[in-house]
Amino acid sequence: MTPQDPHALEWEKRYEQNDTPWDKGVPAPALVRFLREKGFSGRVLIPGCGRGHDVRALGMQPGCSAVGIDLSPMAIADATQLAAQAGMGASVRFVVGDFFQLPAEMRGSFDGLVEHTCFCAIEPRLRPDYVHAASSVLRSGGKIFGIFYLNPAKEIGPPFAVSKQELSDLFEPHFTLLEEWVPAESFPGRENRELVRVLQKRS
């Protein structure tokens, strides 16, 4: 996929029409709690960042800089404006681009990756490509904080459901599972439907 392909145009149209039910206007509750209790440091990438709510939450962490990437130019424009209104400086940056075709300078340049609503939005056949892209951007020992949608209410995605076994099959060849839990705090309608996993890239 590229920012000019039909998938990108579909997402851009959703933002133009403000048809973005996944956008709650605030960062993911599970991420907020994790940042409060454990924190994140280093350079962090957020694929499919949308309007950048999770990016801004990460950018407020001491010692953390966050880069959000999304196919939709309108989403990135909104994210940039919201960050400016919040008075955020160099700790956050937004890029129009394709997570599956990242520029060479991004590869191996991140300490962490935060997953929230990107993995569940892509076609399931692209999930191995997602794992490859995540591995390629992280330095050795880099970590993923992922909020995965196990059983969304919709039978036909997006969002597309995923099982714990599929997550293990996809990620374990490249990542070590450090922790997992069902978040105690979720957006309304997502209670007990999400799984948080913290994964570390193998050396």
N, CA, C and O of each residue as an XYZ file, in Angstrom:
812
protein
N       0.834     -1.195      0.000
C       0.000      0.000      0.000
C       0.874      1.251      0.000
O       1.956      1.266      0.587
N       0.399      2.282     -0.653
C       1.064      3.564     -0.664
C       0.024      4.628     -0.355
O      -1.175      4.366     -0.461
N       0.468      5.842      0.032
C      -0.511      6.878      0.352
C      -1.443      7.226     -0.802
O      -2.461      7.880     -0.573
N      -1.131      6.809     -2.060
C      -1.978      7.121     -3.200
C      -2.879      5.948     -3.590
O      -3.697      6.097     -4.498
N      -2.764      4.808     -2.951
C      -3.529      3.645     -3.391
C      -4.967      3.714     -2.873
O      -5.287      4.580     -2.059
N      -5.847      2.802     -3.340
C      -7.262      2.869     -2.928
C      -7.466      2.780     -1.427
O      -8.377      3.418     -0.899
N      -6.634      1.995     -0.713
C      -6.782      1.897      0.733
C      -6.575      3.264      1.392
O      -7.319      3.653      2.292
N      -5.550      3.980      0.926
C      -5.289      5.300      1.490
C      -6.443      6.249      1.201
O      -6.838      7.034      2.064
N      -6.987      6.178     -0.018
C      -8.097      7.055     -0.382
C      -9.335      6.752      0.449
O     -10.087      7.659      0.807
N      -9.544      5.483      0.754
C     -10.688      5.114      1.590
C     -10.570      5.729      2.983
O     -11.536      6.284      3.507
N      -9.380      5.626      3.580
C      -9.191      6.198      4.914
C      -9.303      7.717      4.875
O      -9.874      8.325      5.780
N      -8.754      8.335      3.818
C      -8.841      9.786      3.694
C     -10.299     10.225      3.605
O     -10.684     11.231      4.201
N     -11.107      9.478      2.864
C     -12.528      9.811      2.735
C     -13.228      9.726      4.082
O     -14.097     10.543      4.386
N     -12.850      8.738      4.894
C     -13.461      8.600      6.224
C     -13.177      9.852      7.060
O     -14.060     10.355      7.755
N     -11.952     10.343      6.989
C     -11.617     11.550      7.765
C     -12.317     12.778      7.191
O     -12.774     13.635      7.948
N     -12.407     12.875      5.887
C     -13.086     14.011      5.268
C     -14.546     14.076      5.693
O     -15.097     15.161      5.876
N     -15.170     12.911      5.850
C     -16.585     12.842      6.226
C     -16.781     12.757      7.738
O     -17.905     12.634      8.224
N     -15.671     12.824      8.473
C     -15.694     12.690      9.933
C     -16.372     11.384     10.351
O     -17.072     11.326     11.362
N     -16.150     10.346      9.557
C     -16.682      9.012      9.831
C     -15.580      8.194     10.490
O     -15.031      7.269      9.892
N     -15.265      8.552     11.733
C     -14.119      7.950     12.430
C     -14.540      7.485     13.819
O     -14.106      8.061     14.817
N     -15.377      6.454     13.903
C     -15.875      6.020     15.212
C     -14.790      5.485     16.142
O     -14.989      5.416     17.355
N     -13.640      5.106     15.575
C     -12.543      4.611     16.411
C     -11.836      5.747     17.148
O     -11.116      5.506     18.117
N     -12.038      6.972     16.698
C     -11.380      8.134     17.296
C     -12.241      8.647     18.443
O     -13.316      9.204     18.222
N     -11.763      8.455     19.667
C     -12.521      8.878     20.851
C     -12.091     10.255     21.369
O     -12.631     10.752     22.357
N     -11.118     10.860     20.694
C     -10.702     12.196     21.092
C      -9.685     12.240     22.217
O      -9.226     13.319     22.592
N      -9.328     11.094     22.756
C      -8.367     10.995     23.856
C      -7.523      9.738     23.650
O      -7.922      8.853     22.893
N      -6.368      9.641     24.306
C      -5.549      8.438     24.166
C      -6.212      7.210     24.768
O      -7.115      7.322     25.598
N      -5.760      6.043     24.345
C      -6.312      4.782     24.829
C      -6.142      4.668     26.337
O      -5.043      4.884     26.845
N      -7.209      4.331     27.068
C      -7.108      4.226     28.535
C      -6.010      3.273     28.996
O      -5.314      3.560     29.970
N      -5.846      2.147     28.310
C      -4.810      1.190     28.721
C      -3.420      1.782     28.575
O      -2.542      1.517     29.396
N      -3.212      2.588     27.528
C      -1.915      3.245     27.342
C      -1.693      4.297     28.425
O      -0.602      4.395     28.987
N      -2.721      5.076     28.713
C      -2.592      6.115     29.748
C      -2.185      5.492     31.080
O      -1.302      6.003     31.769
N      -2.830      4.391     31.436
C      -2.499      3.742     32.708
C      -1.075      3.194     32.685
O      -0.348      3.316     33.671
N      -0.674      2.594     31.572
C       0.683      2.052     31.467
C       1.724      3.167     31.596
O       2.733      3.008     32.283
N       1.472      4.276     30.941
C       2.413      5.396     31.030
C       2.482      5.944     32.449
O       3.551      6.341     32.913
N       1.361      5.967     33.130
C       1.329      6.468     34.511
C       2.070      5.533     35.463
O       2.765      5.989     36.371
N       1.920      4.227     35.256
C       2.474      3.262     36.202
C       3.895      2.824     35.861
O       4.692      2.563     36.762
N       4.220      2.742     34.568
C       5.530      2.208     34.178
C       6.317      3.146     33.274
O       7.543      3.199     33.368
N       5.643      3.882     32.406
C       6.311      4.839     31.542
C       6.923      4.212     30.309
O       7.025      2.992     30.184
N       7.327      5.084     29.406
C       7.974      4.687     28.158
C       9.065      5.701     27.903
O       8.876      6.890     28.162
N      10.193      5.261     27.407
C      11.277      6.197     27.120
C      11.878      5.877     25.766
O      11.652      4.804     25.207
N      12.650      6.825     25.243
C      13.284      6.632     23.953
C      12.401      7.125     22.814
O      11.440      7.866     23.021
N      12.749      6.700     21.630
C      12.034      7.109     20.415
C      10.981      6.054     20.087
O      11.302      4.874     19.948
N       9.728      6.479     19.965
C       8.614      5.549     19.825
C       7.825      5.858     18.554
O       7.553      7.021     18.254
N       7.461      4.823     17.817
C       6.662      4.950     16.606
C       5.239      4.489     16.882
O       5.021      3.491     17.569
N       4.264      5.231     16.335
C       2.852      4.857     16.459
C       2.284      4.740     15.049
O       1.965      5.759     14.437
N       2.147      3.519     14.512
C       1.581      3.353     13.168
C       0.072      3.535     13.181
O      -0.596      3.187     14.154
N      -0.470      4.091     12.081
C      -1.901      4.338     12.021
C      -2.360      5.265     13.124
O      -3.362      5.003     13.789
N      -1.621      6.357     13.321
C      -1.815      7.206     14.509
C      -3.074      8.047     14.458
O      -3.487      8.586     15.485
N      -3.703      8.178     13.286
C      -4.890      9.013     13.193
C      -4.604     10.439     13.621
O      -3.624     11.042     13.184
N      -5.463     10.977     14.477
C      -5.307     12.362     14.919
C      -4.291     12.526     16.050
O      -4.156     13.614     16.610
N      -3.586     11.461     16.385
C      -2.402     11.599     17.229
C      -2.622     11.662     18.719
O      -1.755     12.157     19.439
N      -3.766     11.173     19.221
C      -4.016     11.254     20.664
C      -2.997     10.432     21.456
O      -2.501     10.890     22.485
N      -2.683      9.226     20.986
C      -1.682      8.407     21.668
C      -0.284      9.008     21.529
O       0.539      8.917     22.440
N      -0.036      9.617     20.385
C       1.275     10.245     20.159
C       1.513     11.358     21.169
O       2.592     11.458     21.752
N       0.511     12.185     21.372
C       0.666     13.301     22.321
C       0.863     12.790     23.743
O       1.638     13.366     24.506
N       0.167     11.713     24.105
C       0.344     11.146     25.447
C       1.776     10.674     25.640
O       2.358     10.866     26.708
N       2.342     10.060     24.617
C       3.734      9.594     24.701
C       4.695     10.776     24.733
O       5.690     10.754     25.457
N       4.397     11.800     23.950
C       5.280     12.960     23.888
C       5.373     13.721     25.195
O       6.307     14.498     25.393
N       4.417     13.512     26.094
C       4.442     14.164     27.406
C       5.299     13.403     28.411
O       5.540     13.890     29.515
N       5.760     12.210     28.034
C       6.600     11.414     28.928
C       8.029     11.958     28.943
O       8.595     12.202     27.877
N       8.622     12.151     30.107
C      10.023     12.594     30.156
C      10.925     11.590     29.442
O      10.815     10.383     29.652
N      11.799     12.095     28.613
C      12.754     11.233     27.931
C      12.171     10.439     26.776
O      12.779      9.477     26.308
N      10.979     10.843     26.311
C      10.315     10.105     25.244
C      10.011     11.049     24.085
O       9.517     12.156     24.299
N      10.302     10.619     22.867
C       9.877     11.339     21.671
C       9.052     10.382     20.827
O       9.378      9.199     20.728
N       7.984     10.889     20.217
C       7.027     10.033     19.532
C       6.822     10.490     18.095
O       6.720     11.684     17.811
N       6.765      9.516     17.202
C       6.522      9.771     15.783
C       5.262      9.024     15.379
O       5.188      7.803     15.516
N       4.268      9.756     14.880
C       3.045      9.138     14.390
C       3.043      9.097     12.880
O       3.422     10.069     12.226
N       2.616      7.972     12.321
C       2.541      7.827     10.868
C       1.150      7.351     10.490
O       0.570      6.501     11.167
N       0.617      7.903      9.404
C      -0.719      7.520      8.957
C      -0.817      7.746      7.451
O      -0.150      8.617      6.892
N      -1.667      6.939      6.805
C      -1.886      7.082      5.373
C      -2.658      8.345      5.022
O      -2.521      8.859      3.912
N      -3.459      8.848      5.937
C      -4.365      9.960      5.643
C      -3.699     11.310      5.876
O      -3.337     11.628      7.009
N      -3.529     12.114      4.821
C      -2.985     13.456      5.013
C      -3.855     14.321      5.930
O      -3.335     15.134      6.695
N      -5.169     14.146      5.853
C      -6.048     14.951      6.706
C      -5.876     14.586      8.168
O      -5.862     15.465      9.030
N      -5.743     13.289      8.460
C      -5.510     12.872      9.840
C      -4.219     13.467     10.374
O      -4.169     13.939     11.509
N      -3.172     13.445      9.553
C      -1.879     13.984      9.984
C      -1.956     15.497     10.164
O      -1.349     16.043     11.086
N      -2.700     16.177      9.289
C      -2.871     17.625      9.447
C      -3.596     17.939     10.749
O      -3.214     18.857     11.474
N      -4.645     17.172     11.044
C      -5.369     17.368     12.305
C      -4.466     17.091     13.501
O      -4.473     17.832     14.483
N      -3.684     16.006     13.405
C      -2.783     15.641     14.502
C      -1.750     16.729     14.757
O      -1.453     17.061     15.905
N      -1.211     17.276     13.685
C      -0.211     18.340     13.807
C      -0.811     19.575     14.457
O      -0.179     20.209     15.302
N      -2.033     19.917     14.063
C      -2.705     21.083     14.637
C      -3.010     20.876     16.117
O      -2.807     21.783     16.924
N      -3.496     19.690     16.477
C      -3.812     19.410     17.876
C      -2.550     19.469     18.751
O      -2.585     19.960     19.879
N      -1.442     18.961     18.209
C      -0.187     19.007     18.965
C       0.276     20.444     19.159
O       0.780     20.802     20.223
N       0.104     21.266     18.128
C       0.494     22.677     18.242
C      -0.384     23.392     19.267
O       0.107     24.200     20.055
N      -1.680     23.093     19.254
C      -2.597     23.712     20.214
C      -2.262     23.312     21.645
O      -2.495     24.070     22.587
N      -1.709     22.100     21.795
C      -1.326     21.622     23.124
C       0.042     22.134     23.545
O       0.508     21.847     24.648
N       0.682     22.891     22.665
C       1.979     23.456     22.989
C       3.104     22.454     22.985
O       4.114     22.638     23.664
N       2.931     21.380     22.214
C       3.962     20.343     22.171
C       5.013     20.716     21.136
O       4.688     21.171     20.040
N       6.253     20.523     21.489
C       7.345     20.889     20.606
C       7.946     19.699     19.890
O       7.249     18.921     19.239
N       9.274     19.573     20.028
C      10.015     18.570     19.274
C       9.793     17.147     19.768
O      10.300     16.200     19.166
N       9.040     16.982     20.860
C       8.843     15.630     21.386
C       7.863     14.812     20.549
O       7.767     13.597     20.727
N       7.131     15.460     19.636
C       6.208     14.734     18.755
C       6.426     15.168     17.308
O       6.775     16.313     17.021
N       6.206     14.208     16.410
C       6.323     14.492     14.974
C       5.318     13.609     14.245
O       5.039     12.491     14.679
N       4.778     14.107     13.147
C       3.779     13.369     12.387
C       4.195     13.275     10.919
O       4.706     14.232     10.337
N       3.960     12.098     10.339
C       4.406     11.817      8.981
C       3.276     11.159      8.194
O       2.642     10.222      8.680
N       3.025     11.645      6.988
C       2.129     10.939      6.076
C       2.934      9.826      5.424
O       3.946     10.093      4.776
N       2.501      8.592      5.586
C       3.263      7.497      5.013
C       2.629      6.148      5.263
O       1.593      6.027      5.917
N       3.283      5.144      4.724
C       2.797      3.771      4.748
C       3.685      2.945      5.671
O       4.886      2.812      5.433
N       3.098      2.399      6.708
C       3.851      1.586      7.665
C       4.518      0.383      6.994
O       5.543     -0.105      7.470
N       3.942     -0.091      5.898
C       4.498     -1.248      5.204
C       5.602     -0.882      4.218
O       6.269     -1.762      3.674
N       5.794      0.411      3.987
C       6.853      0.857      3.068
C       7.571      2.055      3.680
O       7.570      3.156      3.129
N       8.175      1.812      4.819
C       8.828      2.892      5.546
C      10.145      3.283      4.885
O      10.828      2.427      4.322
N      10.508      4.551      4.944
C      11.800      4.974      4.396
C      12.954      4.344      5.156
O      12.826      3.985      6.326
N      14.073      4.217      4.477
C      15.222      3.522      5.049
C      15.684      4.135      6.361
O      16.147      3.420      7.249
N      15.564      5.455      6.494
C      16.073      6.108      7.710
C      15.263      5.754      8.949
O      15.723      5.979     10.069
N      14.063      5.202      8.770
C      13.263      4.807      9.928
C      13.611      3.398     10.415
O      13.289      3.051     11.552
N      14.238      2.608      9.611
C      14.475      1.218      9.972
C      15.542      1.104     11.055
O      16.622      1.686     10.952
N      15.219      0.354     12.077
C      16.151      0.149     13.174
C      16.427      1.390     13.990
O      17.457      1.475     14.658
N      15.513      2.367     13.948
C      15.788      3.655     14.602
C      14.883      3.943     15.793
O      14.942      5.032     16.365
N      14.036      2.969     16.176
C      13.092      3.216     17.265
C      13.336      2.276     18.440
O      13.703      1.113     18.272
N      13.120      2.821     19.631
C      13.231      2.022     20.857
C      11.916      1.337     21.205
O      11.899      0.339     21.925
N      10.819      1.875     20.692
C       9.525      1.302     21.019
C       8.510      1.540     19.920
O       8.698      2.388     19.047
N       7.440      0.781     19.977
C       6.310      0.931     19.057
C       5.039      0.744     19.867
O       4.940     -0.183     20.671
N       4.068      1.621     19.656
C       2.777      1.503     20.325
C       1.718      1.157     19.290
O       1.510      1.888     18.322
N       1.058      0.034     19.510
C      -0.005     -0.448     18.625
C      -1.365     -0.217     19.285
O      -1.625     -0.647     20.409
N      -2.223      0.487     18.527
C      -3.601      0.706     18.995
C      -4.457      1.069     17.789
O      -4.329      2.171     17.254
N      -5.302      0.189     17.363
C      -6.268      0.324     16.264
C      -5.671      0.214     14.862
O      -6.420      0.289     13.889
N      -4.373      0.042     14.718
C      -3.798     -0.159     13.388
C      -3.873     -1.636     12.989
O      -4.351     -1.962     11.902
N      -3.409     -2.516     13.854
C      -3.377     -3.950     13.562
C      -4.774     -4.478     13.251
O      -4.939     -5.283     12.335
N      -5.774     -4.039     13.998
C      -7.133     -4.543     13.792
C      -7.794     -3.929     12.563
O      -8.823     -4.427     12.107
N      -7.217     -2.849     12.017
C      -7.817     -2.172     10.870
C      -7.348     -2.740      9.537
O      -8.028     -2.582      8.524
N      -6.194     -3.400      9.528
C      -5.664     -3.916      8.265
C      -6.292     -5.269      7.940
O      -6.794     -5.962      8.824
N      -6.256     -5.629      6.668
C      -6.739     -6.941      6.260
C      -5.903     -8.018      6.961
O      -4.679     -7.901      7.020
N      -6.547     -9.068      7.495
C      -5.792    -10.109      8.206
C      -4.646    -10.711      7.401
O      -3.654    -11.146      7.986
N      -4.759    -10.747      6.068
C      -3.685    -11.311      5.248
C      -2.404    -10.474      5.343
O      -1.320    -10.955      5.013
N      -2.531     -9.223      5.795
C      -1.367     -8.346      5.897
C      -0.682     -8.426      7.255
O       0.311     -7.737      7.488
N      -1.196     -9.252      8.145
C      -0.629     -9.291      9.492
C       0.835     -9.735      9.531
O       1.608     -9.168     10.304
N       1.249    -10.717      8.739
C       2.689    -11.022      8.729
C       3.535     -9.836      8.276
O       4.648     -9.643      8.764
N       3.007     -9.041      7.343
C       3.730     -7.848      6.903
C       3.818     -6.818      8.023
O       4.821     -6.117      8.155
N       2.758     -6.732      8.829
C       2.786     -5.824      9.979
C       3.911     -6.223     10.934
O       4.692     -5.375     11.367
N       3.991     -7.496     11.257
C       5.025     -7.966     12.184
C       6.412     -7.686     11.610
O       7.312     -7.259     12.334
N       6.582     -7.924     10.321
C       7.882     -7.651      9.681
C       8.225     -6.165      9.768
O       9.360     -5.800     10.074
N       7.233     -5.310      9.497
C       7.480     -3.869      9.566
C       7.828     -3.441     10.990
O       8.737     -2.636     11.197
N       7.099     -3.984     11.974
C       7.369     -3.644     13.374
C       8.780     -4.056     13.771
O       9.492     -3.310     14.443
N       9.173     -5.250     13.350
C      10.522     -5.725     13.672
C      11.587     -4.861     12.995
O      12.643     -4.599     13.572
N      11.301     -4.423     11.769
C      12.312     -3.686     11.008
C      12.574     -2.295     11.571
O      13.683     -1.781     11.432
N      11.579     -1.673     12.204
C      11.791     -0.310     12.704
C      12.444     -0.288     14.077
O      13.008      0.729     14.480
N      12.372     -1.407     14.802
C      12.880     -1.434     16.168
C      14.348     -1.823     16.230
O      14.828     -2.663     15.469
N      15.036     -1.190     17.156
C      16.393     -1.625     17.461
C      16.338     -2.964     18.194
O      15.285     -3.352     18.699
N      17.457     -3.665     18.254
C      17.522     -4.904     19.019
C      17.135     -4.615     20.464
O      17.676     -3.696     21.079
N      16.204     -5.391     21.010
C      15.723     -5.158     22.362
C      14.591     -4.165     22.458
O      14.068     -3.925     23.546
N      14.194     -3.567     21.308
C      13.083     -2.624     21.310
C      11.777     -3.310     21.691
O      11.627     -4.520     21.522
N      10.833     -2.523     22.209
C       9.601     -3.102     22.743
C       8.358     -2.601     22.014
O       8.304     -1.474     21.524
N       7.367     -3.482     21.963
C       6.031     -3.135     21.489
C       5.091     -3.110     22.677
O       5.052     -4.049     23.472
N       4.331     -2.027     22.794
C       3.175     -2.005     23.689
C       1.963     -2.083     22.780
O       1.665     -1.123     22.069
N       1.255     -3.213     22.789
C       0.163     -3.424     21.861
C      -1.167     -3.637     22.546
O      -1.283     -4.439     23.472
N      -2.176     -2.907     22.080
C      -3.557     -3.137     22.517
C      -4.261     -3.826     21.349
O      -4.552     -3.191     20.335
N      -4.530     -5.109     21.491
C      -5.082     -5.904     20.408
C      -6.563     -6.178     20.652
O      -6.981     -6.458     21.775
N      -7.337     -6.092     19.594
C      -8.788     -6.270     19.647
C      -9.100     -7.747     19.433
O      -9.005     -8.244     18.310
N      -9.471     -8.453     20.500
C      -9.721     -9.892     20.390
C     -11.055    -10.192     19.715
O     -11.118    -11.025     18.811
N     -12.097     -9.536     20.137
C     -13.429     -9.873     19.620
C     -14.306     -8.634     19.473
O     -15.198     -8.406     20.289
N     -14.059     -7.833     18.439
C     -14.910     -6.668     18.227
C     -16.354     -7.082     17.969
O     -16.631     -8.205     17.549
N     -17.258     -6.156     18.227
C     -18.681     -6.474     18.101
C     -19.084     -6.747     16.655
O     -20.034     -7.489     16.406
N     -18.368     -6.151     15.699
C     -18.699     -6.339     14.288
C     -18.191     -7.686     13.783
O     -17.052     -8.063     14.060
N     -19.030     -8.411     13.045
C     -18.606     -9.686     12.484
C     -17.718     -9.489     11.269
O     -16.829    -10.301     11.012
N     -17.948     -8.419     10.521
C     -17.159     -8.115      9.333
C     -16.356     -6.850      9.616
O     -16.917     -5.807      9.950
N     -15.023     -6.957      9.476
C     -14.183     -5.820      9.798
C     -14.039     -4.835      8.661
O     -14.611     -5.026      7.588
N     -13.267     -3.769      8.896
C     -12.584     -3.502     10.156
C     -13.530     -2.963     11.242
O     -14.569     -2.379     10.934
N     -13.154     -3.169     12.522
C     -11.976     -3.882     13.027
C     -12.109     -5.396     12.875
O     -13.197     -5.961     12.979
N     -10.962     -6.034     12.626
C     -10.906     -7.474     12.467
C     -10.423     -8.125     13.766
O      -9.456     -7.669     14.377
N     -11.096     -9.179     14.173
C     -10.730     -9.869     15.408
C      -9.418    -10.626     15.246
O      -8.988    -10.923     14.131
N      -8.796    -10.931     16.372
C      -7.591    -11.764     16.384
C      -7.621    -12.607     17.653
O      -8.147    -12.175     18.679
N      -7.063    -13.798     17.582
C      -7.001    -14.670     18.751
C      -5.634    -14.575     19.407
O      -4.659    -14.152     18.785
N      -5.576    -14.973     20.663
C      -4.287    -14.997     21.363
C      -3.317    -15.929     20.657
O      -2.125    -15.636     20.569
N      -3.823    -17.059     20.150
C      -2.942    -18.011     19.478
C      -2.361    -17.416     18.205
O      -1.182    -17.607     17.908
N      -3.194    -16.688     17.447
C      -2.671    -16.072     16.222
C      -1.614    -15.019     16.548
O      -0.602    -14.913     15.855
N      -1.852    -14.244     17.603
C      -0.840    -13.266     18.006
C       0.482    -13.950     18.327
O       1.546    -13.484     17.919
N       0.409    -15.054     19.058
C       1.630    -15.786     19.405
C       2.305    -16.327     18.163
O       3.522    -16.214     18.015
N       1.524    -16.915     17.267
C       2.099    -17.484     16.045
C       2.780    -16.415     15.196
O       3.820    -16.670     14.589
N       2.201    -15.229     15.155
C       2.744    -14.157     14.328
C       3.987    -13.519     14.933
O       4.983    -13.306     14.240
N       3.928    -13.214     16.223
C       4.980    -12.411     16.838
C       6.126    -13.220     17.430
O       7.260    -12.742     17.447
N       5.866    -14.421     17.914
C       6.897    -15.146     18.665
C       8.161    -15.467     17.879
O       9.225    -15.564     18.490
N       8.109    -15.639     16.554
C       9.382    -15.848     15.853
C      10.335    -14.658     15.944
O      11.544    -14.822     15.779
N       9.806    -13.468     16.204
C      10.625    -12.250     16.209
C      10.665    -11.551     17.563
O      11.560    -10.744     17.816
N       9.700    -11.854     18.440
C       9.562    -11.124     19.692
C       9.364    -12.079     20.865
O       8.815    -13.171     20.713
N       9.822    -11.643     22.035
C       9.584    -12.360     23.284
C       8.432    -11.685     24.018
O       8.427    -10.467     24.190
N       7.471    -12.471     24.443
C       6.340    -11.932     25.209
C       6.790    -11.688     26.646
O       7.178    -12.623     27.347
N       6.737    -10.433     27.082
C       7.141    -10.075     28.437
C       5.968    -10.054     29.405
O       6.074    -10.542     30.530
N       4.848     -9.487     28.962
C       3.665     -9.377     29.813
C       2.419     -9.397     28.939
O       2.465     -9.046     27.760
N       1.307     -9.812     29.534
C       0.013     -9.635     28.880
C      -1.072     -9.520     29.944
O      -0.962    -10.099     31.025
N      -2.116     -8.766     29.624
C      -3.243     -8.639     30.550
C      -4.442     -8.064     29.793
O      -4.297     -7.411     28.760
N      -5.600     -8.323     30.330
C      -6.814     -7.681     29.848
C      -6.926     -6.352     30.575
O      -6.985     -6.331     31.805
N      -6.957     -5.245     29.847
C      -6.942     -3.942     30.538
C      -8.192     -3.722     31.377
O      -9.305     -4.050     30.966
N      -7.983     -3.163     32.556
C      -9.102     -2.860     33.445
C      -9.881     -1.647     32.966
O     -11.039     -1.456     33.336
N      -9.236     -0.826     32.137
C      -9.878      0.384     31.632
C      -9.864      0.347     30.109
O      -8.810      0.175     29.496
N     -11.034      0.507     29.502
C     -11.178      0.521     28.051
C     -12.235      1.545     27.672
O     -12.995      2.011     28.520
N     -12.276      1.889     26.390
C     -13.355      2.731     25.907
C     -14.675      1.963     26.015
O     -14.675      0.736     25.912
N     -15.793      2.655     26.219
C     -17.088      1.977     26.290
C     -17.334      1.105     25.062
O     -17.127      1.530     23.925
N     -17.779     -0.119     25.319
C     -18.015     -1.070     24.245
C     -16.841     -1.987     23.975
O     -16.985     -2.991     23.277
N     -15.673     -1.654     24.522
C     -14.493     -2.491     24.314
C     -14.083     -3.246     25.582
O     -13.053     -3.919     25.608
N     -14.891     -3.129     26.619
C     -14.548     -3.791     27.875
C     -14.405     -5.301     27.651
O     -15.272     -5.937     27.052
N     -13.296     -5.857     28.144
C     -12.995     -7.297     28.062
C     -12.883     -7.804     26.629
O     -12.922     -9.011     26.390
N     -12.747     -6.894     25.686
C     -12.548     -7.284     24.290
C     -11.106     -7.065     23.840
O     -10.734     -7.453     22.733
N     -10.302     -6.451     24.688
C      -8.932     -6.107     24.313
C      -7.925     -6.939     25.115
O      -8.217     -7.430     26.205
N      -6.751     -7.075     24.543
C      -5.633     -7.733     25.217
C      -4.396     -6.870     25.033
O      -4.042     -6.508     23.911
N      -3.751     -6.547     26.126
C      -2.490     -5.813     26.068
C      -1.347     -6.809     26.102
O      -1.325     -7.716     26.934
N      -0.405     -6.634     25.200
C       0.831     -7.415     25.221
C       2.036     -6.483     25.119
O       2.060     -5.544     24.324
N       3.034     -6.779     25.955
C       4.317     -6.090     25.861
C       5.308     -7.104     25.312
O       5.530     -8.157     25.911
N       5.899     -6.784     24.177
C       6.788     -7.701     23.479
C       8.146     -7.044     23.286
O       8.252     -5.825     23.152
N       9.172     -7.868     23.275
C      10.536     -7.340     23.087
C      11.191     -8.016     21.894
O      11.173     -9.240     21.772
N      11.766     -7.211     21.023
C      12.423     -7.750     19.829
C      13.617     -8.611     20.227
O      14.440     -8.219     21.055
N      13.689     -9.773     19.627
C      14.813    -10.682     19.891
C      16.097    -10.125     19.271
O      16.067     -9.443     18.246
N      17.206    -10.429     19.908
C      18.508     -9.980     19.398
C      18.855    -10.706     18.110
O      19.913    -10.464     17.530
